[in-house]
Every structure is written in C-alpha cells, then in structure tokens.
C-alpha cells in the first residue's frame, strides 16, 4: 500500500458536468451551491507508479466517466492510458498526472439515491480509509452511506448535508481537513509541544528532517520529502492527518524519538513520501538499534493508534526486510 503521492497547488477548473442544480432542494444545500465556483484547493497529485487508497478512488472515478480499466489500487499503464484519454477528452493538459485540474474534472456530486462507480469511490474511502466498517462498497448510496457521509462531514467541519460535493471529495482524498481534535496544523503543534515526542533534526534531505516536517506542517506549509534516487530532490507533501493524530495519541503515554517522516532515502514508492509514515528509533528510553522487546511494544502502540497492520514493521514483523533497527509505522 505504499505510494509516492506528490501534492500540488493548482487553480481548480469548473467541475465537469456540473451546471446549476436542477432542484430547489439541492440548490439550497451550501456545499452543492459552491460547486460551480472557481476554487483553489490542495490535492494529492497521482502519477504512474503510485498505489494506494487514492488510486482506487481515481480508478472508480475514471470508470464512472466511461474509461475502461481495473480497480486494483495500482497506477499502472492501464490507469495512465485512461487518465490521458480523460484529459484529452476534457481539454486538460495530457500528461498522465492527476493534479488539481484533473481531480476536479473527474469528481461528480453524489448523494442518497445514486448508484454508480463514483459512489463506490466514496464508499471505499469511508470504509478502508476512515474506518466506517458498516459501509458496503456496492455503489448504492443508501441510508448507511448517508449516515457515514454525514458523520465524516461533521468531524471535518463541513456542511452536514449528506451530499458528497467538491469539499467533501477533497476532504476524503486529502485527509487533511478539520476533524477529531483539530486540523493538521494544530495536531503538528501538539506534537511540537509534547516533551515526550523528540523529533530528529538530521536528514539526508535538505529541510526534510522530522522536526522541520512538523514545524512546516504547524505553520500551514507542505513538508519537504525525500526520494529514492536523490535525497535533495526538494519535492513536498502534505502530512496526512491520520498519521499526525496517531503520533499525538502515542505521545499521550509514551516517549519516543522519531528518526524519519517524509524526508530521507526510502524505497521508490515509500509511504514516507506520501506523508503517511514515520520511523521510531527509541521507544520509552530503549534504543531500537537492535532487535528487542521494545520493537514489539512500539509496533503494538502504532497499531493501537490506527496504523495499517500490513504496513507497520519492526525487527520481528518485517516481510519487506530492512526494519531491524527501527519501527516503521504507516497510516491510511
């Protein structure tokens, strides 16, 4: 489930196929009324080689827009072709990169009563990305999906209307809107204020050390990330709220030293580069430089804080290898 999602800030084009609402009821909904307006939003930019939950969303939306491709979460040649076909048909730059303009042409407003692949995209995000286990990915926007959407909107400070429009789509895909105990910026500030969480100040990536990643996030800036081939590549990413919330939760009762977040040299499609992962080098005063019981304790704490079990590794649970001297924790 690793991916190297970049984040870009692009002027959004008018939502594709979205004219004035046809019914007075829909026209009165605050979020729906904003869909025809110009906006500037920060989106996850996807391209060939990426994988994960947002790629699944992209693939469902492409199918909804008439493209033929598999929904497997891997941005391969088939998805690249579908993206380029969609971009060409909609007057966009044909580069295979799904940035803000392409996202906002792809998304379509859905609400209770709809039955299509766009609804499947919403349901998959809610179920697999945000833990709404009662939601079934069947494409039918019924009462259960409606309840989950409203709860999601409420927790993220959106208009609670059950309509998945531009802002709700954005919150689902980026995971960086308000909710829970605060925004990504306020969560980052909580981390900086917590004396139990020590953030490393060195990295092979210029301005990519853990402390700088969190300082930048607290200031509302994107974090500098590394890359596999060039440690100073200078790309940026929005740290995901789920990871920041997990770190806040772990720091409530434990002390730790964080050796890496978005910077450094990792595998090409590492979750670090997607703003989803962190590495722990010391857990409750015990160094993780060699295998010991603290490895298991730290991994268990990450899992309890919501990390993905299949992407949380230590010296004892390490299918990909390379995590004998730290614990790697990644969130959806």
C-alpha positions in Angstrom: 0.0 0.0 0.0 2.9 2.3 -0.5 2.7 5.3 -2.7 4.7 8.4 -3.6 1.9 10.9 -3.9 3.0 14.5 -4.5 0.9 17.5 -3.5 0.4 20.4 -5.8 -1.5 23.7 -5.5 -3.4 24.3 -8.7 -6.3 26.6 -9.7 -9.3 24.4 -9.9 -11.4 24.4 -13.1 -15.2 24.3 -13.1 -16.5 21.0 -12.0 -17.1 18.8 -15.1 -20.7 18.3 -16.0 -21.9 20.4 -13.0 -24.4 23.1 -14.0 -26.9 24.9 -11.8 -28.7 22.5 -9.5 -32.0 21.2 -11.1 -34.0 21.1 -7.9 -34.7 23.8 -5.3 -33.7 21.4 -2.5 -30.3 20.7 -3.9 -29.8 24.4 -4.7 -30.3 25.2 -1.1 -27.5 23.0 0.1 -24.5 25.1 1.0 -21.8 22.7 -0.4 -23.7 22.0 -3.6 -24.2 25.7 -4.3 -20.4 26.2 -4.3 -19.6 23.5 -6.9 -19.9 25.8 -9.8 -17.5 28.4 -8.4 -13.8 28.7 -9.0 -11.6 27.3 -6.2 -8.0 26.8 -5.2 -7.5 23.5 -3.3 -4.5 21.4 -2.5 -4.9 17.9 -4.0 -2.9 14.7 -3.9 -1.2 14.5 -7.3 -1.0 11.0 -8.6 1.0 9.5 -11.5 2.2 6.2 -12.9 4.0 4.2 -10.2 1.8 5.3 -7.3 -0.5 3.0 -5.4 -3.0 3.0 -2.5 -6.4 4.2 -1.5 -6.5 7.4 -3.6 -5.6 5.4 -6.7 -8.6 3.2 -6.0 -10.7 6.4 -5.9 -9.2 7.6 -9.1 -9.9 4.3 -10.9 -13.5 4.3 -9.8 -14.0 7.8 -10.9 -12.4 7.1 -14.3 -14.8 4.1 -14.7 -17.7 6.4 -13.8 -16.5 8.8 -16.5 -16.6 6.0 -19.1 -13.0 4.8 -19.1 -12.2 1.0 -19.1 -9.7 -0.1 -16.5 -9.2 -2.3 -13.5 -9.7 -1.1 -9.9 -6.7 -2.5 -8.2 -5.1 0.5 -6.4 -2.0 0.4 -8.7 -1.4 3.3 -11.1 0.0 1.2 -14.0 -0.1 1.6 -17.7 -3.8 0.9 -17.9 -4.6 3.7 -15.5 -2.1 6.0 -17.2 -3.8 5.5 -20.5 -7.3 6.1 -19.0 -6.1 9.3 -17.4 -4.6 10.6 -20.6 -7.8 9.7 -22.5 -9.9 11.5 -20.0 -7.6 14.6 -20.0 -7.6 14.7 -23.8 -11.4 14.4 -23.9 -11.8 17.2 -21.4 -9.4 19.8 -22.7 -6.8 19.3 -20.0 -3.0 19.0 -20.3 -2.4 15.4 -21.4 0.5 14.4 -19.1 -0.9 11.4 -17.2 -0.6 13.4 -13.9 -3.7 13.7 -11.8 -3.4 17.1 -10.2 -6.0 19.6 -9.1 -7.5 20.3 -12.5 -7.9 16.6 -13.4 -9.3 15.8 -9.9 -12.0 18.5 -10.2 -13.0 17.4 -13.7 -13.3 13.8 -12.5 -15.3 14.2 -9.4 -19.1 14.3 -9.5 -21.6 15.2 -6.9 -23.4 12.1 -5.3 -26.0 11.8 -2.6 -28.5 9.3 -1.3 -30.3 7.5 -4.1 -27.3 7.5 -6.5 -26.0 4.1 -7.8 -22.7 4.3 -9.7 -18.9 3.9 -9.6 -18.5 7.4 -8.1 -20.5 6.1 -5.1 -18.1 3.1 -4.9 -15.2 5.6 -4.7 -16.9 7.3 -1.7 -17.7 4.1 0.0 -14.2 2.7 -0.4 -12.7 5.8 1.1 -15.1 5.8 4.0 -14.7 2.1 4.7 -11.0 1.5 4.0 -9.6 4.9 4.5 -11.6 6.2 7.5 -12.8 3.1 9.4 -16.5 3.2 8.6 -16.8 -0.6 8.7 -20.5 -0.6 8.3 -20.3 0.9 4.8 -20.5 -1.7 2.0 -18.7 -0.9 -1.3 -21.7 -1.7 -3.6 -22.2 1.5 -5.4 -25.6 2.1 -3.8 -25.9 5.3 -1.8 -28.3 4.2 0.8 -29.0 5.1 4.4 -25.8 3.6 5.8 -23.6 5.5 3.4 -25.6 8.7 4.1 -25.1 8.3 7.8 -21.3 7.7 7.3 -21.0 10.7 5.0 -22.8 13.0 7.5 -20.6 11.8 10.3 -17.5 12.3 8.2 -18.7 15.9 7.3 -19.4 16.7 10.9 -16.0 15.6 12.1 -14.3 17.7 9.4 -16.2 20.9 9.8 -18.1 20.6 6.5 -21.7 21.3 5.8 -23.5 18.2 7.2 -25.9 17.6 4.3 -25.1 14.0 3.1 -24.1 15.4 -0.3 -20.6 14.4 -1.5 -19.7 17.6 -3.4 -16.4 19.3 -4.1 -15.3 20.0 -0.5 -16.3 16.5 0.8 -14.5 14.9 -2.1 -11.5 17.0 -1.2 -11.6 16.0 2.4 -11.9 12.3 1.5 -9.0 12.3 -0.9 -6.6 14.6 1.0 -7.5 13.5 4.6 -6.3 16.9 5.8 -9.5 18.8 6.7 -10.5 19.5 10.3 -11.8 16.8 12.4 -11.3 15.0 15.7 -9.1 17.1 17.9 -8.1 19.6 15.2 -6.5 20.4 11.9 -3.3 19.0 10.6 -1.6 22.3 11.7 -3.0 22.1 15.2 -2.0 18.4 15.5 1.5 19.3 14.4 1.6 22.0 17.1 0.5 19.5 19.7 3.4 17.2 18.7 5.9 20.1 19.0 4.5 20.9 22.4 4.8 17.4 23.7 8.0 16.8 25.6 7.6 13.0 25.2 8.0 13.2 21.5 11.5 14.0 20.3 11.8 14.8 16.6 15.1 14.2 14.9 16.9 17.2 13.4 19.1 15.4 10.8 18.2 14.1 7.4 19.8 13.3 4.1 17.1 15.6 2.6 17.6 19.4 3.0 14.8 20.7 5.2 13.4 17.2 5.4 14.2 16.2 9.0 11.3 15.1 11.2 11.3 18.3 13.3 11.3 20.6 10.2 8.5 18.4 8.7 6.4 19.1 11.8 7.3 22.7 12.1 6.3 23.3 8.4 3.0 21.5 8.9 2.3 23.5 12.1 2.8 26.7 10.0 0.5 25.5 7.3 3.2 24.7 4.9 3.9 21.4 2.9 6.6 19.2 4.3 9.8 18.6 2.3 10.1 15.0 1.3 13.0 12.9 0.1 13.1 10.4 -2.8 14.9 7.2 -3.6 17.3 8.5 -6.2 18.2 12.0 -5.0 18.0 12.9 -1.3 17.8 16.6 -2.1 15.1 16.4 -4.8 13.0 19.1 -3.0 9.5 17.7 -3.6 6.8 18.4 -1.0 3.9 16.6 0.5 1.0 17.2 2.9 1.4 15.1 6.1 -1.8 13.1 6.5 -4.0 13.9 9.4 -4.4 10.2 10.4 -0.6 9.8 10.9 -0.4 13.1 12.9 -3.3 12.0 15.1 -1.7 8.6 15.6 1.5 10.3 16.8 -0.4 12.5 19.2 -2.2 9.5 20.6 1.0 7.6 21.1 2.7 10.5 22.7 0.0 10.8 25.4 1.5 8.0 27.5 4.8 7.1 25.8 8.1 8.7 25.0 9.8 8.2 21.6 12.4 9.5 19.2 11.3 9.9 15.6 14.1 9.4 13.1 12.2 10.0 9.8 8.8 11.2 8.5 8.8 12.5 4.9 12.5 13.1 4.3 15.4 10.8 3.7 16.0 7.9 1.3 13.5 5.1 1.3 12.1 2.7 -1.3 10.8 4.4 -4.5 7.1 4.3 -3.6 7.5 4.6 0.1 4.6 5.8 2.3 7.1 8.2 3.8 6.9 10.2 0.5 3.1 10.1 0.7 3.2 11.8 4.1 1.8 8.6 5.7 4.7 7.1 7.6 7.1 7.6 10.4 10.1 5.7 11.8 10.7 5.3 15.6 14.3 4.9 16.7 13.9 5.0 20.5 10.8 3.8 22.4 10.3 4.7 26.1 14.0 5.1 26.6 15.0 1.9 24.8 17.0 2.1 21.6 15.6 0.1 18.7 19.0 -0.1 17.0 18.9 -3.9 17.7 16.0 -6.3 18.0 14.5 -6.3 21.5 11.1 -6.3 23.2 10.7 -2.6 22.7 10.2 -3.3 19.0 7.1 -5.2 19.7 5.8 -2.6 22.2 6.3 0.2 19.7 4.7 -1.6 16.9 1.7 -2.5 19.1 1.3 1.1 20.1 1.3 2.2 16.4 -1.4 -0.4 15.7 -3.5 0.8 18.6 -3.1 4.3 17.3 -4.6 3.3 13.9 -1.6 2.4 11.8 -2.1 -0.2 9.0 -1.0 -3.6 10.2 0.2 -4.6 6.8 2.5 -1.6 6.6 3.8 -1.4 10.2 7.1 -3.2 10.5 9.7 -4.0 13.1 12.5 -6.5 13.6 10.1 -9.3 14.2 7.3 -8.5 11.7 9.2 -7.5 8.7 8.1 -9.1 5.4 9.9 -6.5 3.2 13.1 -6.5 5.3 15.2 -3.6 6.4 13.5 -2.7 9.6 15.8 -4.4 12.2 17.0 -1.1 13.7 13.7 0.9 13.9 9.9 0.5 13.8 8.2 1.7 10.7 4.5 2.8 11.1 2.2 3.8 8.2 -1.4 5.0 8.2 -4.1 5.0 5.5 
